[in-house]
Amino acid sequence: MHRALTNGRTAVITGGASGIGRAVAQRLAAAGLHLALIDTNARKLAEAEAELGTHAAPGVRIAGFNIDVSDRVAYQTVADRVLKDMGTPALLMNNAALFVHGGPGGILDPLETWRRVFDVNFFGVLNGISAFLPAMLAANEAALIVNTGSKQGITHPPGNPAYNSVKAALNGYTMNLARDLRQREEGKVSAHLLVPGWTTTGDHEHRPGAWTADQVAGYLFDRLDNEDFYIICPDGETSTEMDNKRILWQALDMIENRPALSRWHEDYADAFAAFMKKPLD
């Protein structure tokens, strides 16, 4: 594991009661890190605490906090308790996310939907960083911030503009956070963007082609060992090369002044199909 993730240190994981957050927590507990899990689902949180306790290394402490990350006051209260009782985090994983299926209005979906998605998926991350980063910087120890993004925030497939937009905002914020942290004199806290592929999470039935949450966790830790910023996961249907081509096509929309999201424009369908068949230089 990354040099920051050593026995006896603490990890804070939002959305930690299930899916990718829980899979990451399992590996960290086994490695001897104390865990502060934040989640809105009280039942799953209790289940995760119990299950993780059976696999944790001796002496590991696991604490669950049933709050909504968009509640700044509640989040700060939790952070104060974690810092006092469990110490400064070696890892802050901002993984909690609200997924709202795109409504029939598309770009004109209710403003309440947009606000709720941004409150959780964007301002929830800012709440966590404002609550923990000052202490992480003051500790002057190696530490990591991992924000869970989405490919939808990079390539913007049609059908869910609110989710696409908030993940694009998070991607941009995390890039700025990483630059800020590496410019600081102490330079011991780094930021990383985790971008899962098709992953089975929550109560969804696992389908062929999807990765498991544990596969994503393993890929994350491998890439953190390399100090990578972009951690863009493949899956059983989408290879890294396919992701790279889709991202490149998206960037070329701007460079070549094509219509927005030309990948889904009927006039560019054949050109995109041909582009995907060519090897990357």
KOLVEXGU-604193 format. One record per residue: residue number from 1; x, y, z of N, C-alpha, C in turn. Coordinates in pm, 1 decimal, decimal comma. Example, Ala and Ser with C-alpha at 12.3 -4.5 7.8 and 13.67 -1.06 7.14 Angstrom:
! KOLVEXGU-604193
1:1319,0:-569,0:780,0:1230,0:-450,0:780,0:1320,0:-330,0:780,0
2:1285,0:-225,0:708,0:1367,0:-106,0:714,0:1290,0:3,0:787,0
//
This chain:
! KOLVEXGU-604193
1:82,5:-120,6:0,0:0,0:0,0:0,0:86,4:126,4:0,0
2:24,7:237,2:-32,6:93,2:365,9:-32,2:158,4:389,9:104,2
3:271,0:459,8:102,1:348,8:482,7:223,4:270,4:554,9:332,9
4:163,8:628,0:295,6:83,8:697,4:397,0:-7,4:602,7:474,3
5:-37,1:488,6:414,5:-140,2:399,8:470,2:-76,0:293,1:557,4
6:-28,8:335,9:673,3:43,4:246,2:762,4:-40,7:208,6:883,4
7:-4,6:98,1:942,9:-73,0:45,5:1060,5:-85,1:151,4:1169,3
8:-206,3:165,5:1222,9:-230,1:257,5:1332,4:-277,0:395,2:1291,8
9:-269,9:427,8:1162,1:-321,5:556,2:1117,5:-472,1:544,3:1088,6
10:-534,0:652,7:1047,1:-680,0:658,9:1034,8:-720,8:692,3:892,3
11:-829,9:630,8:847,8:-889,8:662,7:718,4:-1034,6:705,2:739,2
12:-1074,8:810,4:671,1:-1213,4:858,0:671,4:-1271,4:829,8:533,7
13:-1383,0:757,8:530,2:-1443,4:720,1:402,3:-1590,6:756,6:404,4
14:-1632,6:845,2:316,3:-1774,7:874,7:303,8:-1836,4:775,9:204,3
15:-1963,1:748,2:222,2:-2023,0:640,7:144,6:-1954,6:508,8:177,2
16:-1913,2:494,0:301,9:-1830,2:381,3:341,5:-1904,5:255,8:380,6
17:-2037,6:259,8:377,9:-2114,8:145,0:425,7:-2139,8:40,3:318,5
18:-2112,8:73,0:193,6:-2139,5:-23,7:87,1:-2053,5:9,4:-33,7
19:-2058,2:-79,8:-132,7:-1993,6:-54,7:-260,5:-1844,1:-32,5:-251,2
20:-1794,7:62,2:-330,2:-1651,4:87,7:-337,7:-1596,6:133,6:-203,1
21:-1669,8:219,8:-133,8:-1623,2:267,4:-4,1:-1600,7:154,4:93,9
22:-1693,0:60,4:97,8:-1679,2:-53,7:189,4:-1565,1:-145,4:146,6
23:-1547,9:-165,6:17,4:-1438,9:-249,1:-31,1:-1303,5:-188,7:5,4
24:-1291,9:-57,3:-7,2:-1168,8:10,7:34,1:-1148,4:-5,6:184,2
25:-1255,6:9,6:259,7:-1246,8:-4,0:405,5:-1200,7:-143,6:446,4
26:-1246,6:-247,2:377,4:-1205,2:-383,8:408,8:-1054,5:-400,0:396,9
27:-997,4:-347,3:290,7:-852,9:-360,2:270,5:-775,2:-279,3:373,5
28:-825,5:-162,8:407,4:-755,7:-79,7:504,7:-763,3:-138,4:645,0
29:-878,7:-193,4:681,0:-893,0:-255,1:813,5:-797,8:-372,5:828,7
30:-785,9:-451,5:723,1:-693,6:-565,1:726,5:-548,7:-519,5:737,9
31:-519,8:-399,2:686,6:-384,1:-345,2:692,6:-355,5:-273,7:824,0
32:-455,8:-266,1:911,5:-434,1:-209,0:1043,9:-467,7:-63,4:1059,4
33:-542,4:-4,7:966,4:-582,5:135,1:980,2:-715,3:145,3:1053,4
34:-725,8:245,2:1138,7:-853,8:275,8:1201,7:-946,0:337,8:1097,1
35:-1077,1:318,0:1113,7:-1172,2:361,3:1012,2:-1281,9:448,0:1071,8
36:-1306,7:561,3:1007,0:-1424,6:642,5:1033,5:-1511,1:636,7:908,6
37:-1624,9:570,2:918,9:-1713,7:550,9:804,3:-1832,3:645,1:816,3
38:-1858,9:718,8:709,7:-1969,7:814,1:706,8:-2068,7:769,2:600,9
39:-2196,7:760,3:639,7:-2297,8:713,3:544,8:-2436,0:755,9:592,4
40:-2527,4:770,4:496,9:-2665,3:807,9:533,2:-2752,9:687,1:563,9
41:-2706,4:566,2:529,9:-2786,1:445,7:551,0:-2744,5:381,7:682,7
42:-2826,1:401,9:786,9:-2790,6:354,7:920,6:-2780,5:202,9:926,7
43:-2868,7:132,8:858,5:-2867,7:-13,8:862,4:-2739,5:-68,1:800,0
44:-2705,7:-19,8:680,9:-2584,5:-67,9:615,1:-2459,9:-26,8:691,5
45:-2466,0:88,7:756,4:-2351,9:134,7:833,6:-2325,4:39,5:950,1
46:-2431,6:-0,7:1020,0:-2415,9:-95,5:1130,7:-2364,7:-229,9:1080,9
47:-2415,8:-274,2:966,0:-2369,8:-400,4:908,0:-2221,6:-392,2:870,1
48:-2181,5:-280,0:812,9:-2041,8:-264,0:772,5:-1949,9:-263,7:893,6
49:-1988,4:-192,7:998,6:-1906,6:-190,4:1119,9:-1885,6:-331,6:1174,2
50:-1994,0:-408,7:1179,4:-1984,8:-543,9:1232,9:-1899,1:-633,9:1144,6
51:-1921,6:-626,2:1014,2:-1848,2:-712,6:921,2:-1700,3:-677,0:917,3
52:-1669,4:-549,4:914,3:-1530,0:-507,3:908,6:-1455,7:-545,1:1035,4
53:-1527,1:-543,1:1146,8:-1464,0:-578,9:1272,9:-1413,7:-722,2:1276,1
54:-1478,6:-810,4:1201,8:-1438,1:-951,3:1201,8:-1313,1:-975,0:1117,2
55:-1280,5:-881,8:1027,8:-1165,0:-899,4:939,1:-1051,5:-801,8:968,0
56:-1071,1:-712,8:1064,6:-972,0:-610,1:1091,7:-852,2:-667,5:1165,9
57:-738,4:-601,9:1147,7:-619,9:-637,8:1222,8:-642,8:-606,2:1370,8
58:-571,0:-673,2:1459,7:-587,4:-647,5:1603,8:-567,9:-500,1:1638,1
59:-656,9:-449,5:1723,8:-644,9:-312,0:1770,9:-709,3:-207,4:1683,8
60:-762,4:-246,9:1567,6:-824,6:-149,5:1477,5:-957,1:-101,4:1535,9
61:-976,5:29,7:1529,6:-1102,3:89,4:1574,7:-1185,9:125,9:1452,8
62:-1315,1:94,4:1461,1:-1407,0:125,0:1351,0:-1524,9:202,9:1408,1
63:-1546,3:321,7:1357,1:-1655,9:406,2:1404,4:-1742,5:447,6:1286,7
64:-1873,4:434,0:1302,8:-1967,0:474,1:1199,2:-2039,7:601,9:1236,9
65:-2062,8:687,3:1137,7:-2130,6:814,6:1161,7:-2242,0:829,7:1059,3
66:-2365,1:832,9:1108,2:-2482,9:836,6:1021,8:-2524,8:981,7:997,4
67:-2460,3:1044,4:898,2:-2493,4:1182,6:862,4:-2499,5:1196,9:711,1
68:-2554,5:1307,1:667,7:-2555,4:1347,5:527,6:-2436,8:1441,9:506,5
69:-2349,6:1408,9:411,5:-2228,9:1490,7:391,8:-2260,9:1633,1:347,8
70:-2382,1:1656,9:299,1:-2418,1:1792,8:258,4:-2450,9:1882,7:377,5
71:-2462,6:1823,7:496,7:-2490,9:1898,6:618,6:-2357,4:1943,9:678,3
72:-2321,2:2066,7:652,0:-2188,7:2115,7:690,9:-2167,1:2110,6:841,0
73:-2268,6:2148,8:918,8:-2253,7:2152,0:1064,0:-2235,6:2010,8:1118,6
74:-2318,0:1918,0:1072,3:-2306,4:1779,8:1117,2:-2171,0:1720,6:1078,9
75:-2125,0:1754,2:958,9:-1996,0:1702,1:912,4:-1883,1:1755,2:999,9
76:-1885,9:1882,8:1030,1:-1780,1:1940,4:1112,6:-1779,9:1879,1:1251,6
77:-1898,7:1850,2:1305,3:-1907,9:1785,1:1436,2:-1841,9:1648,1:1433,0
78:-1869,5:1572,8:1327,3:-1806,2:1441,7:1310,9:-1654,8:1456,8:1298,3
79:-1610,4:1551,7:1217,2:-1466,4:1570,7:1197,7:-1396,4:1604,2:1328,9
80:-1457,0:1689,8:1408,6:-1396,7:1725,9:1537,6:-1380,9:1602,6:1626,1
81:-1481,5:1516,3:1622,5:-1475,5:1394,7:1703,8:-1369,0:1299,0:1652,0
82:-1362,1:1282,9:1520,4:-1262,1:1192,8:1462,2:-1121,9:1242,8:1493,9
83:-1097,0:1371,0:1475,7:-964,8:1426,5:1501,4:-924,7:1410,5:1648,4
84:-1020,1:1423,2:1736,4:-991,6:1410,4:1879,2:-969,4:1266,1:1919,7
85:-1055,4:1174,9:1872,0:-1054,8:1037,4:1919,9:-969,7:941,6:1836,7
86:-952,1:972,6:1705,9:-885,7:877,3:1616,9:-762,1:933,7:1547,6
87:-742,1:1063,1:1558,9:-623,3:1123,8:1500,4:-647,6:1178,9:1361,5
88:-544,9:1241,8:1308,0:-552,6:1304,3:1176,3:-554,3:1197,5:1067,6
89:-643,4:1208,4:969,6:-652,4:1104,3:866,8:-527,6:1093,9:779,8
90:-490,9:969,2:751,3:-392,2:941,8:647,0:-460,8:938,7:511,3
91:-590,9:910,4:513,9:-671,2:906,7:391,5:-806,5:968,7:417,2
92:-843,5:1063,5:332,9:-980,1:1113,7:327,3:-1034,4:1074,4:191,3
93:-1130,7:982,7:189,5:-1189,9:937,7:63,5:-1330,9:993,5:53,0
94:-1347,3:1090,1:-34,0:-1477,4:1152,2:-57,7:-1549,9:1071,0:-165,0
95:-1623,5:972,1:-117,5:-1682,0:872,2:-206,0:-1834,6:878,2:-210,0
96:-1896,8:942,7:-111,6:-2042,5:948,6:-107,1:-2096,4:1020,5:-229,9
97:-2201,7:965,0:-287,1:-2259,4:1027,0:-407,4:-2407,4:995,8:-414,6
98:-2480,5:1090,1:-465,4:-2622,8:1073,0:-491,7:-2641,2:1060,7:-641,5
99:-2697,4:948,3:-683,5:-2724,0:929,7:-826,3:-2873,8:943,4:-848,7
100:-2910,8:1041,9:-927,7:-3050,1:1062,8:-964,0:-3062,7:1035,0:-1112,6
101:-3147,1:940,4:-1149,0:-3165,2:909,3:-1290,1:-3219,3:1032,3:-1363,2
102:-3168,8:1053,8:-1481,7:-3214,0:1168,5:-1559,3:-3364,5:1166,3:-1579,8
103:-3429,5:1277,3:-1551,2:-3573,7:1284,9:-1565,4:-3614,6:1319,2:-1707,4
104:-3745,7:1318,9:-1732,7:-3793,8:1346,9:-1868,1:-3764,3:1487,6:-1915,1
105:-3737,4:1578,5:-1820,4:-3709,7:1716,6:-1859,2:-3568,8:1739,4:-1908,4
106:-3479,6:1640,8:-1883,4:-3341,2:1657,4:-1925,9:-3278,3:1781,1:-1865,4
107:-3235,1:1871,2:-1949,8:-3171,1:1993,2:-1902,7:-3268,7:2079,9:-1823,3
108:-3399,3:2056,1:-1840,0:-3501,1:2130,8:-1766,4:-3559,2:2050,6:-1650,7
109:-3486,7:1949,6:-1603,1:-3528,7:1881,3:-1481,5:-3540,0:1983,1:-1368,3
110:-3622,4:1956,1:-1267,2:-3646,2:2054,0:-1160,5:-3517,5:2103,3:-1095,5
111:-3514,6:2231,6:-1062,6:-3397,4:2288,4:-997,3:-3368,2:2218,3:-865,1
112:-3472,4:2168,3:-799,4:-3452,0:2097,5:-673,3:-3365,3:1974,0:-694,0
113:-3381,3:1907,6:-808,7:-3298,5:1791,6:-840,3:-3153,6:1833,4:-857,4
114:-3131,2:1938,9:-934,1:-2995,3:1988,4:-955,5:-2929,8:2028,8:-823,2
115:-3004,4:2099,9:-739,4:-2947,3:2146,5:-612,9:-2910,0:2029,7:-523,0
116:-2996,2:1928,6:-516,2:-2968,4:1814,3:-429,4:-2845,6:1737,8:-478,5
117:-2835,5:1718,9:-608,5:-2719,6:1648,7:-664,5:-2591,2:1725,9:-634,7
118:-2593,7:1857,6:-650,2:-2474,4:1936,5:-622,5:-2445,4:1944,0:-472,6
119:-2548,1:1949,5:-389,8:-2527,6:1955,0:-245,0:-2450,0:1833,3:-195,5
120:-2485,8:1715,4:-243,3:-2420,8:1592,7:-196,9:-2289,6:1568,3:-270,5
121:-2294,2:1568,8:-403,2:-2180,1:1522,7:-482,7:-2068,1:1624,5:-495,5
122:-2098,0:1750,8:-473,9:-1993,7:1852,7:-483,3:-1968,1:1919,6:-348,9
123:-2072,5:1980,3:-291,2:-2050,5:2049,5:-164,6:-2024,3:1951,6:-50,3
124:-2070,5:1827,7:-62,2:-2033,6:1727,3:36,6:-1884,4:1703,2:39,2
125:-1821,4:1704,6:-78,6:-1675,7:1689,8:-87,6:-1606,9:1811,6:-26,5
126:-1654,2:1931,2:-59,4:-1594,4:2052,0:-2,6:-1608,7:2054,1:149,2
127:-1721,2:2006,6:199,4:-1739,5:2001,0:344,9:-1633,8:1912,1:409,3
128:-1607,0:1797,0:346,5:-1507,3:1706,5:401,9:-1367,7:1765,3:398,6
129:-1333,3:1829,2:288,5:-1199,2:1884,7:276,4:-1179,8:2003,2:370,7
130:-1279,7:2087,5:383,5:-1266,5:2200,9:475,3:-1259,3:2154,6:620,3
131:-1322,6:2039,5:649,6:-1323,0:1988,8:786,7:-1192,9:1918,8:824,0
132:-1128,1:1852,0:727,3:-1012,2:1769,1:760,1:-878,4:1820,9:706,8
133:-878,4:1893,0:595,0:-750,7:1929,0:533,1:-661,8:2016,0:622,0
134:-713,2:2115,4:694,9:-622,1:2193,2:779,6:-541,7:2106,9:876,7
135:-607,5:2008,8:937,5:-535,7:1920,7:1030,5:-438,4:1830,0:956,6
136:-474,4:1785,9:836,0:-385,8:1699,9:758,5:-259,2:1775,5:718,4
137:-274,1:1902,7:683,3:-158,1:1983,6:649,5:-71,7:2011,2:772,3
138:-136,2:2040,2:884,0:-61,6:2073,1:1005,9:14,2:1953,3:1060,8
139:-36,3:1831,7:1034,7:29,7:1711,6:1086,0:164,6:1687,8:1021,5
140:184,7:1743,5:902,2:312,8:1732,1:831,4:352,9:1585,6:809,8
141:254,0:1502,7:777,8:277,1:1362,4:746,2:218,9:1332,3:608,5
142:270,0:1227,6:546,1:214,9:1186,7:417,4:67,7:1150,8:433,9
143:-16,7:1202,6:344,5:-160,2:1176,9:351,8:-220,4:1191,3:212,8
144:-336,3:1131,8:195,5:-401,9:1125,4:64,7:-544,8:1175,3:73,3
145:-587,8:1244,6:-30,0:-729,2:1274,9:-51,3:-769,5:1209,0:-182,3
146:-871,4:1124,2:-178,6:-922,5:1059,0:-298,6:-1066,7:1102,4:-318,7
147:-1094,1:1165,4:-431,8:-1230,9:1203,0:-468,1:-1280,8:1107,4:-575,6
148:-1399,6:1053,5:-555,8:-1456,3:960,9:-653,3:-1534,3:1037,8:-758,3
149:-1481,1:1039,2:-879,5:-1546,5:1105,8:-991,1:-1628,6:1008,7:-1072,7
150:-1642,1:1038,0:-1201,1:-1721,6:953,5:-1290,1:-1681,6:981,2:-1434,3
151:-1685,6:877,0:-1516,6:-1662,6:897,3:-1659,5:-1770,1:986,9:-1720,0
152:-1888,3:989,5:-1656,5:-1994,2:1077,2:-1707,0:-1956,4:1224,2:-1694,3
153:-1866,3:1255,2:-1603,5:-1819,3:1392,6:-1590,9:-1708,0:1426,0:-1687,7
154:-1663,6:1326,7:-1766,3:-1557,6:1349,1:-1864,7:-1614,4:1347,9:-2005,8
155:-1695,0:1245,2:-2037,2:-1744,5:1231,9:-2174,6:-1891,3:1271,5:-2190,5
156:-1964,3:1290,2:-2082,7:-2099,7:1345,7:-2085,2:-2198,4:1270,7:-2175,8
157:-2221,7:1142,7:-2151,5:-2321,8:1072,7:-2232,0:-2460,2:1132,9:-2209,2
158:-2544,9:1135,9:-2310,7:-2677,3:1196,9:-2296,9:-2763,4:1122,3:-2195,0
159:-2857,6:1196,3:-2137,5:-2957,4:1133,6:-2052,2:-2957,3:1177,3:-1907,7
160:-2848,1:1236,7:-1860,6:-2844,6:1275,5:-1719,5:-2755,3:1398,3:-1700,4
161:-2800,1:1513,4:-1749,7:-2713,9:1632,1:-1746,5:-2677,9:1678,3:-1606,1
162:-2764,5:1658,4:-1508,2:-2733,1:1703,1:-1372,4:-2615,9:1624,2:-1315,6
163:-2620,1:1492,4:-1329,4:-2511,5:1408,7:-1278,1:-2383,4:1433,0:-1356,4
164:-2393,3:1442,0:-1488,6:-2275,2:1471,6:-1569,4:-2209,2:1602,5:-1525,2
165:-2291,7:1703,4:-1504,5:-2239,4:1835,9:-1472,3:-2171,5:1839,0:-1336,2
166:-2232,0:1773,7:-1237,2:-2172,3:1778,0:-1103,6:-2041,7:1699,4:-1100,4
167:-2034,2:1589,1:-1174,4:-1909,6:1513,3:-1176,0:-1801,6:1587,8:-1255,0
168:-1841,1:1663,7:-1357,2:-1744,4:1748,2:-1427,5:-1689,0:1854,8:-1333,2
169:-1777,0:1911,8:-1251,5:-1732,5:2010,6:-1153,7:-1635,4:1948,4:-1053,5
170:-1666,4:1826,4:-1009,0:-1578,2:1758,8:-914,0:-1444,0:1725,6:-977,6
171:-1445,6:1681,8:-1103,3:-1319,5:1654,8:-1172,2:-1232,1:1780,5:-1175,5
172:-1293,1:1893,9:-1214,2:-1218,4:2018,3:-1222,1:-1167,9:2063,7:-1086,1
173:-1252,3:2051,1:-985,0:-1210,7:2090,1:-850,0:-1092,1:2006,5:-803,5
174:-1097,6:1875,9:-829,1:-991,7:1787,8:-781,0:-859,5:1818,1:-849,9
175:-862,8:1855,4:-977,5:-740,6:1896,4:-1046,3:-680,7:2020,7:-979,9
176:-766,2:2116,3:-946,2:-718,2:2237,6:-879,8:-666,3:2207,1:-739,8
177:-732,9:2117,6:-670,1:-687,4:2077,4:-537,1:-548,8:2013,5:-544,6
178:-529,3:1923,3:-642,0:-400,0:1856,0:-655,9:-288,5:1956,7:-684,7
179:-316,7:2053,0:-772,2:-214,4:2153,6:-803,8:-181,5:2237,1:-681,0
180:-283,6:2277,9:-607,6:-262,4:2358,2:-486,5:-175,0:2283,4:-386,4
181:-206,8:2156,0:-363,9:-133,8:2079,3:-262,5:11,6:2056,6:-301,5
182:39,0:2032,6:-428,6:177,8:2006,6:-466,8:262,3:2134,4:-466,5
183:196,6:2252,0:-469,2:270,5:2378,2:-466,3:306,4:2418,9:-323,3
184:245,3:2355,8:-226,0:270,5:2394,2:-87,2:409,3:2346,7:-43,7
185:470,5:2423,5:42,4:608,0:2395,3:81,4:621,6:2257,8:144,2
186:524,9:2219,8:229,4:535,2:2090,9:296,9:512,3:1974,6:199,6
187:416,2:1990,5:108,6:395,6:1896,9:-1,0:371,8:1752,2:37,3
188:316,1:1727,0:154,6:300,5:1588,4:199,5:158,9:1533,9:182,7
189:64,3:1619,7:147,4:-73,3:1575,6:121,4:-96,1:1583,5:-29,3
190:-148,6:1476,8:-86,5:-174,1:1475,0:-230,8:-320,0:1440,5:-257,4
191:-368,5:1484,0:-372,8:-507,0:1457,9:-412,9:-508,5:1369,3:-536,1
192:-612,1:1285,4:-546,1:-622,4:1187,0:-653,8:-767,9:1174,0:-695,9
193:-788,5:1149,4:-824,2:-922,8:1137,2:-879,7:-947,8:992,1:-919,8
194:-1037,1:925,7:-848,8:-1077,6:789,5:-882,5:-1198,9:796,0:-975,0
195:-1187,7:730,3:-1090,1:-1296,3:728,9:-1187,5:-1332,4:582,3:-1216,3
196:-1431,8:528,8:-1147,3:-1467,8:388,3:-1169,6:-1527,7:366,7:-1307,7
197:-1513,7:245,6:-1357,4:-1588,1:204,8:-1475,5:-1721,1:145,6:-1432,5
198:-1774,6:56,5:-1513,2:-1900,4:-11,0:-1479,7:-1872,8:-102,3:-1361,0
199:-1936,7:-71,1:-1248,0:-1908,3:-141,4:-1123,6:-2038,3:-182,9:-1056,1
200:-2041,3:-303,7:-1004,0:-2155,5:-349,8:-926,7:-2144,8:-293,4:-785,9
201:-2241,1:-211,7:-747,1:-2240,4:-153,1:-614,1:-2377,9:-168,7:-550,0
202:-2382,4:-141,4:-420,1:-2509,3:-145,8:-347,9:-2574,5:-282,3:-354,9
203:-2705,1:-280,8:-379,5:-2781,8:-404,7:-384,5:-2804,0:-454,9:-526,3
204:-2733,7:-398,1:-622,7:-2752,6:-436,8:-761,1:-2697,0:-577,0:-786,3
205:-2765,2:-650,9:-871,5:-2718,1:-783,4:-908,7:-2595,2:-769,9:-998,3
206:-2494,2:-851,5:-970,4:-2373,0:-845,9:-1051,3:-2399,7:-901,8:-1190,5
207:-2354,6:-827,3:-1290,2:-2375,3:-868,2:-1429,4:-2242,0:-887,6:-1498,6
208:-2235,5:-983,3:-1593,2:-2110,4:-1005,5:-1666,2:-2062,6:-877,0:-1733,7
209:-1936,4:-849,8:-1721,7:-1879,0:-728,8:-1779,3:-1850,4:-621,8:-1676,1
210:-1926,7:-621,0:-1568,1:-1902,8:-523,2:-1462,2:-1787,2:-567,9:-1373,8
211:-1717,1:-471,8:-1317,6:-1619,5:-501,7:-1213,7:-1689,2:-507,9:-1079,1
212:-1629,6:-580,7:-986,4:-1675,9:-576,9:-848,4:-1615,5:-455,2:-779,5
213:-1674,6:-417,0:-667,1:-1619,1:-305,1:-590,7:-1477,9:-337,0:-543,4
214:-1451,3:-462,4:-511,5:-1318,0:-499,8:-465,7:-1214,6:-485,8:-577,7
215:-1253,5:-512,9:-702,2:-1161,1:-491,5:-813,5:-1124,0:-343,5:-825,1
216:-1223,1:-256,1:-807,5:-1195,0:-112,4:-812,1:-1101,3:-73,2:-698,4
217:-1125,8:-127,1:-578,6:-1039,9:-96,1:-464,1:-896,6:-141,2:-490,1
218:-880,5:-260,4:-546,3:-746,9:-308,8:-576,2:-675,6:-221,7:-678,1
219:-749,4:-180,7:-781,3:-692,4:-93,5:-885,0:-652,9:41,1:-824,7
220:-737,1:93,0:-735,5:-707,6:219,9:-669,2:-575,9:212,2:-593,4
221:-558,7:110,3:-512,0:-437,7:101,9:-431,6:-314,1:79,8:-517,9
222:-327,5:3,4:-625,7:-214,1:-14,6:-716,4:-170,5:118,3:-777,2
223:-267,7:198,5:-817,5:-234,6:325,6:-882,9:-185,9:430,9:-781,5
224:-238,1:424,0:-658,7:-186,9:514,5:-555,7:-40,3:486,1:-526,3
225:-1,0:359,4:-534,2:140,3:324,9:-514,0:228,7:395,1:-615,8
226:173,3:422,5:-734,9:247,6:492,6:-840,2:235,6:644,3:-830,0
227:162,4:692,1:-728,2:138,3:835,6:-709,1:56,9:894,9:-824,4
228:-24,8:813,9:-891,8:-104,5:862,9:-1004,4:-214,5:956,7:-957,3
229:-238,8:1060,4:-1034,0:-354,0:1147,4:-1006,8:-480,2:1089,1:-1069,4
230:-476,4:1064,0:-1200,1:-592,5:1008,1:-1269,6:-593,2:856,2:-1251,2
231:-698,0:806,9:-1188,5:-711,9:662,7:-1167,2:-842,4:621,3:-1235,8
232:-833,4:601,7:-1366,6:-951,0:574,9:-1449,7:-960,5:424,3:-1472,5
233:-1060,7:362,9:-1413,6:-1070,9:217,4:-1412,0:-1131,8:163,0:-1541,1
234:-1074,8:58,3:-1594,6:-1143,7:-16,1:-1700,2:-1248,9:-106,3:-1636,5
235:-1313,5:-187,6:-1715,7:-1401,7:-291,4:-1664,3:-1404,6:-404,1:-1766,9
236:-1493,9:-498,3:-1749,6:-1495,7:-612,5:-1838,9:-1541,5:-581,8:-1979,5
237:-1601,4:-466,5:-2001,5:-1648,8:-428,5:-2134,6:-1569,9:-312,6:-2195,2
238:-1509,7:-231,4:-2111,2:-1441,0:-111,4:-2158,6:-1294,4:-116,4:-2117,4
239:-1207,8:-123,3:-2216,5:-1063,7:-127,7:-2190,0:-1010,2:13,4:-2168,8
240:-888,8:20,6:-2118,3:-823,7:150,2:-2102,1:-807,4:220,0:-2236,5
241:-776,7:143,9:-2341,6:-762,9:204,5:-2473,9:-894,9:265,5:-2520,6
242:-1005,7:197,4:-2496,4:-1135,3:252,8:-2534,3:-1163,2:382,8:-2459,3
243:-1134,7:383,6:-2329,5:-1152,7:506,2:-2252,2:-1066,7:618,1:-2307,8
244:-941,6:587,6:-2338,2:-850,2:690,9:-2388,7:-899,7:748,8:-2520,7
245:-953,3:663,9:-2607,8:-1004,1:712,7:-2735,8:-1126,6:802,0:-2715,3
246:-1214,8:763,4:-2628,3:-1334,9:844,3:-2603,0:-1297,7:979,8:-2543,7
247:-1202,3:980,2:-2451,4:-1157,9:1105,8:-2391,2:-1089,8:1193,9:-2496,0
248:-1006,9:1132,9:-2580,6:-939,6:1209,1:-2685,6:-1039,8:1267,6:-2784,4
249:-1137,6:1189,6:-2823,8:-1240,7:1241,2:-2915,4:-1309,6:1361,6:-2854,5
250:-1340,5:1351,9:-2726,7:-1406,3:1463,3:-2657,4:-1319,2:1587,9:-2661,9
251:-1189,3:1573,7:-2636,4:-1099,1:1689,0:-2639,7:-1089,4:1747,9:-2779,7
252:-1092,1:1660,6:-2879,7:-1082,1:1707,8:-3018,1:-1205,5:1785,5:-3062,7
253:-1317,8:1768,2:-2995,2:-1434,4:1852,2:-3024,9:-1397,6:2000,1:-3014,7
254:-1321,4:2034,7:-2911,9:-1282,2:2174,7:-2892,3:-1175,5:2215,8:-2992,7
255:-1077,2:2130,5:-3011,4:-965,1:2165,2:-3098,5:-1010,3:2179,9:-3243,8
256:-1100,1:2092,8:-3287,1:-1145,4:2093,7:-3425,7:-1276,4:2170,4:-3445,2
257:-1325,9:2231,9:-3337,8:-1447,5:2313,6:-3343,7:-1566,9:2234,8:-3397,6
258:-1582,2:2113,5:-3346,4:-1698,4:2032,5:-3382,9:-1815,7:2069,0:-3293,5
259:-1935,4:2022,8:-3326,3:-2050,2:2046,5:-3238,1:-2026,6:1982,4:-3101,2
260:-2086,5:2039,8:-2999,3:-2073,4:1984,5:-2864,6:-2118,6:1838,8:-2862,0
261:-2038,8:1756,8:-2794,0:-2069,1:1614,3:-2779,3:-2096,5:1549,8:-2915,5
262:-2004,0:1571,7:-3007,1:-2023,4:1523,2:-3143,8:-2027,8:1370,8:-3152,0
263:-1978,5:1306,0:-3048,3:-1985,5:1158,6:-3045,5:-2128,7:1109,6:-3064,4
264:-2223,9:1189,7:-3020,7:-2364,5:1151,6:-3032,5:-2438,2:1234,5:-3137,9
265:-2364,9:1298,7:-3226,1:-2423,2:1378,0:-3334,9:-2430,0:1289,5:-3458,7
266:-2545,8:1285,3:-3522,7:-2564,5:1192,2:-3634,8:-2467,1:1218,3:-3749,5
267:-2425,5:1342,1:-3766,7:-2333,2:1373,3:-3876,2:-2191,7:1320,8:-3851,2
268:-2161,6:1283,3:-3726,5:-2027,1:1237,4:-3692,1:-2025,0:1090,5:-3650,5
269:-2136,5:1021,0:-3665,4:-2144,6:882,1:-3620,8:-2042,5:793,8:-3691,3
270:-2031,6:806,7:-3821,7:-1937,7:722,8:-3896,7:-1792,9:758,4:-3862,9
271:-1766,3:887,8:-3848,6:-1629,7:930,7:-3817,3:-1587,5:880,3:-3679,3
272:-1679,4:883,8:-3583,9:-1646,7:834,7:-3449,7:-1623,5:684,3:-3451,9
273:-1707,4:610,9:-3523,9:-1690,3:465,7:-3532,6:-1554,6:431,3:-3594,2
274:-1515,9:503,2:-3697,7:-1386,1:478,8:-3760,8:-1271,6:514,0:-3667,3
275:-1288,0:623,0:-3590,8:-1185,3:666,4:-3495,0:-1162,4:559,3:-3388,9
276:-1270,7:498,0:-3342,6:-1258,0:396,4:-3238,2:-1190,3:269,9:-3288,1
277:-1191,2:246,0:-3419,1:-1127,8:125,7:-3474,7:-977,3:142,8:-3495,1
278:-932,2:268,1:-3498,8:-790,4:293,6:-3524,2:-712,0:283,6:-3394,5
279:-589,8:231,6:-3400,9:-506,0:229,8:-3280,4:-459,3:370,5:-3245,7
280:-439,0:395,5:-3118,8:-382,8:522,6:-3078,3:-234,7:526,5:-3112,0
281:-186,7:639,6:-3158,9:-44,7:652,3:-3192,6:38,6:653,5:-3064,6
//
